[in-house]
């Protein structure tokens, strides 16, 4: 009788004794997917082209209404989950250093996009960076307003709230994790300075140490884990003032890592694969278009990334626009260790 009581006690503790089998452990729950939205080039206006602000507003209202609507059947269908956030890839405003206009344009951006999902029209947190329209580095502005100073302050608030992890010393480039996926925002483009063969509109086109941040951050935050990485900037490998030699340097820096997508704006909308000559594995590059027209919806799970461009059939319609899907991508991924 004592032996039986001892065996039962051991089973309750989850162990085994006297040849009795341990209880079968419950299967771990599948990790939830990560859903997010990506857009760029909102170009908020002040006195000219202010109708663009209304078209942006219509897009943001659609973002808010998206959860529960359907993925395209070509991507497997099913309901779209609530996004964790919205990535906004530069050219937030149209005139980054124009007297009497830049601050007003920035107020439009803040009013519609907000910051944390509670302080603007948009109902999700925002992760923005600057583009070539957003003005020069802090201290280089001529008319008293600096978009980059605003971004630096917003990054400090995000860091304090725990929405991002690592921030560059200049307070501008940053990274964070959603589940096992690592995100890196490099702002204008991932180089350290403008290439010696390019002399275009400095200091506005100074990337301010972005590639050095990518190298440091991926080594520290990702290492040899093999977990998925998403990198973003305003410009892609079709922008001549981000020099092709710098494109190759960027590829070399990220080649050891599991980069599943590179998102960018500036030059249009669409999907492309790119790699330097002689390399084997291309990067999946996603050109995210203009906010007034639409946005990409992205879902990353343990084994898959699917995404598509959700676009207005008539970009000028602001009352009851019809929406459709373009530029669909469905690819298997690995989550690493």
N, C-alpha and C positions, 0 to 999 in steps of 0.2 A: 504493500500500500504506500509506504514512504517513497519507494522508487517511482511509482506512478505519479504521486504528487510532485516529485522533483522534475520529472519529465514534462508534466503540464506547465509547471512554473517556467521552465526553460523555454517552452514554446511561446508563452506569453511575452517573454523578453525578446523574442525574435531570433533566438539561437537554436542550437540543436544539441542533443545529447543521447547517448546510448543508441546511436544509429538512427534516430528519428529525424526526418527531413525538416529543414527550416521552412517557414512560410514563404510563398513566392512573393517577392516585392512587387508593388504596384508599378506599372509602366509609367515613366515620367511623362508629364503632360507636354504636348507639343508646344514649342515656343510660338507665341503669337507673331503674326507678320507685322511688318512696319509699312504703313501707308503714309505718303506725303505728297505734296504738290510742288511743282517747280514752274516759275515764270521769270520773266526778265523784261527790261526795257519799258517800264511803266511811263517814263518821260512826263511826269506831272508838269503841267503848264500853269502859268499865272495870267498873263494878259492875252497871249496869242494861243490859238489851238486849244482853248479850254474845253472844247467838246470831248477831247481825249479823256479828261478826268471823269466825265460821265460814262464813257465806254469802259474805263477801268472799274468804275463802281459796279457796273452790270456784271463784269467778270467776277468780282469779289463776291457779289451776291450769289452767283452760281457756285462758287467754291463753298460757301456756307451751306448751300442746299444739297451738296453732293452726297454726303453719307446716306447709304441705303439705296442709292440708285445703282444701276447695273453696269458691270464691266461689259465691254463688247464680247459677243459670242466667240469671235476669233481669238480672244484672250482667255477663254474658258468660262465667261459669264460669272454669275454670282454677284453679291452685293459689295459695294465699295465701303470699306471701313472708314471711321472717322480719322482724318489725317492727323498725324502727330505735329505737323507744322508745314509752313510754306517757305521754300527757298526762293529768294528774289535776287537775281543775278545781275545787278548793276543797271546803270542808267535809270536810277530811281526818279530823278528829276531831269528836266530838259536843259536847264542853264545853271551850272554849278557855281558860277562866279559872276553873276550879272546884277548890277546895282538895282536894288528895289524889287527884285524878282525871286532870287534863290530862296530866301527864307520863306516866302509865300508858297513857293512850289513844295518846299519841304513840309509845310503845314498840311498841304493836301495829302502828301504821302502818309504822314502820321495819322491823319483823320481817317483815312480809308484802311490802311494796312495795320495801324497800331503797332504794338510790340509783343504783348504776351497773350493775345487772344481775348482780352477783356476791355481793352482801352481804345478800340477802333471798330470800324465796320466789320473787319475780318474776325472770325471766331476761333482762329488758331494762332499759335505763336509764329513769329516771323524770324527768319534767318537771312538777313540781307547783306549785300556787299556793294562796293562802289564800282561804277563803270566810267568810261571816258567822258561822259557828260556831267558827272557829279562833282567836278571841281578838283583843284590841285591839293597836294598834301597840306596838312595842318600848318598854318603859319605862312603859306604861300598865297592865300586868297587876298584879293584886292579890296573887297567891299564889305568886309566885316562878318561874313557868314561862311562857315566851313561845314560841308556835308560830312567830311571825314571826322571832324570833331564830334558831330552828332552820333556817328557810328561807333566811335570809341566809347562814348558815354553809354550807349545802348549795350555794347558788349560787356561793359563793367556791370551793368544791371543784370544781364543774362547770366554772367558768371556768379554773381551774388545769389541769384535765384536758383542756381543749379541747372540751368537749361543748357549750358555749354561747359566744357571741361577745361581745355587749354587755350590760352590767349597769347598771341605773340607779344614780345616786349613793347612793340609800338601800339598795342591795344587794338589792332585792326584785323589781322588774320586770326582764325579761331577754328576749333574742332569740338566734336561732341560724339556721343554714342547714343544710338537708339537700338536697344537690345544688343545683338552682337555686331551690328553694322556701324562702322566708323565713318564719320563725315568730316571733310576738311574744306573750309571756305577760304579761297585764296584771293578774293576780291578781283582786281583788274585782270591779271593773268599770272600764272605761276613761274615767274622769273624773279631774279633779285634786283636787277636794274635794266634799263633799256639797253639793248644790244648796241655795241660800238658802231655797227654799220647802219644803225637807224637813228635819225635825228628828227623825230616827229613830235612836235607839240609838247616838249618838256616844259614844266615839270608835271603836267597833267597825266602823262603816260608813264609815270614812274611806278613800277609794281612794288617797290618798297620791301624787298626781302622776302617775298612770298615763297620762293622755291626753298630758301633756307628753312623757313618754317615747315614746309611740307616734309623735308628730309628729317628734321628734328622730331616732328610730331609723329610721323609714321614709325620711326625707330622706337620712340618711347612708348607710344600708345598701342601699336599693333605688333611690332617685332616680327617674330617668326610664327605667329599664331595662325596665319592663313585666313583670318576672318575677313569678311567683305569690307571693301573700302569704296566710298563714293567721294569724288573730288569735284569741285565746282569753281567756276570763275566767270567773269564777264565775257572774256574772249576765248575763242577756240583756235584750232590749228588751220584756220583759213583767214587769219588776220595778219597782214603783212608787217604791221609794226610790233607784233610779237614774232620775232625772227625765227625762221625754220631751224637755225642752229640751236635756238633756245627750246624749240619744240622737242628736239632730240634730247637735250639735257633733261627736260621734264620727264620724258619717257624713261630715260635711264634711271632717274631717281625713283620712279614708282614701279619699275619693272619687277623688283623682288616681291611685290605685294599683290594681293588679290583685288585689284581695282576692277570693280564690276561695271562702273559707269563714270563717264566724265560729262558733266552738264555745263552748258555755257549759253550765252545769249549773243547779242550784238549784231549778228550777221544774217538772221533769218530763222527758219524752222525746218527741222528734219532730223534724220538719223544718218550716221555715217560710221564706218570703221576706219581707223587710222593707225598706222605704225610707221616708224622711220624705215627707210630702205635697208634691207638686210635683216630686219627683225621678223620673228615668226608670229607672235601673238598681238593682234590689234586691240586697241582700246575701242569700246563702244562709246561713241560721242553723240550726245543728244543736244541739239540746238533748239532752244526753248521758246523762241518767238517773242511776241509782244503781248503784254498783259491785256491790252484792249481787245485782242483777238481771241485769246484763250490761254491754256495752261496744260502742262503735262501732269498726269496722275500716275503715281508709281507705287507698286507694292513689292516688297522684298520679304520672302519667307525663307525657311531653312534651305530649300532646294531650288528656288525659282525667283527670278525677277520678271515682272511684267509691267509694261507701261504703255501709255497712249496719249496722244494730243487731243484734248477736248476743246473744240473750236466752234465759234459762232459761224453759222452758215452765211450770215450777213454781218460783217464786223461793225458796221455802222448802226445796227439796230440796238436800241437801249431799253425798249419797253418789254417786248416779249420775244427775245431772240430764240431761234431754233439752234440746237447744238448737235454736233456730230463728232465722230472719231476719225483721226488720221494718224499716220506714223506709229504703227503698232509694233511692239517688240516683246517677245517672250523668250527668255533664255534660261537654261539651267545654271545654277551657281552652287558653289560649295561654301560651307560655313567655317571651314578650317577646324582647328583643334577645339 
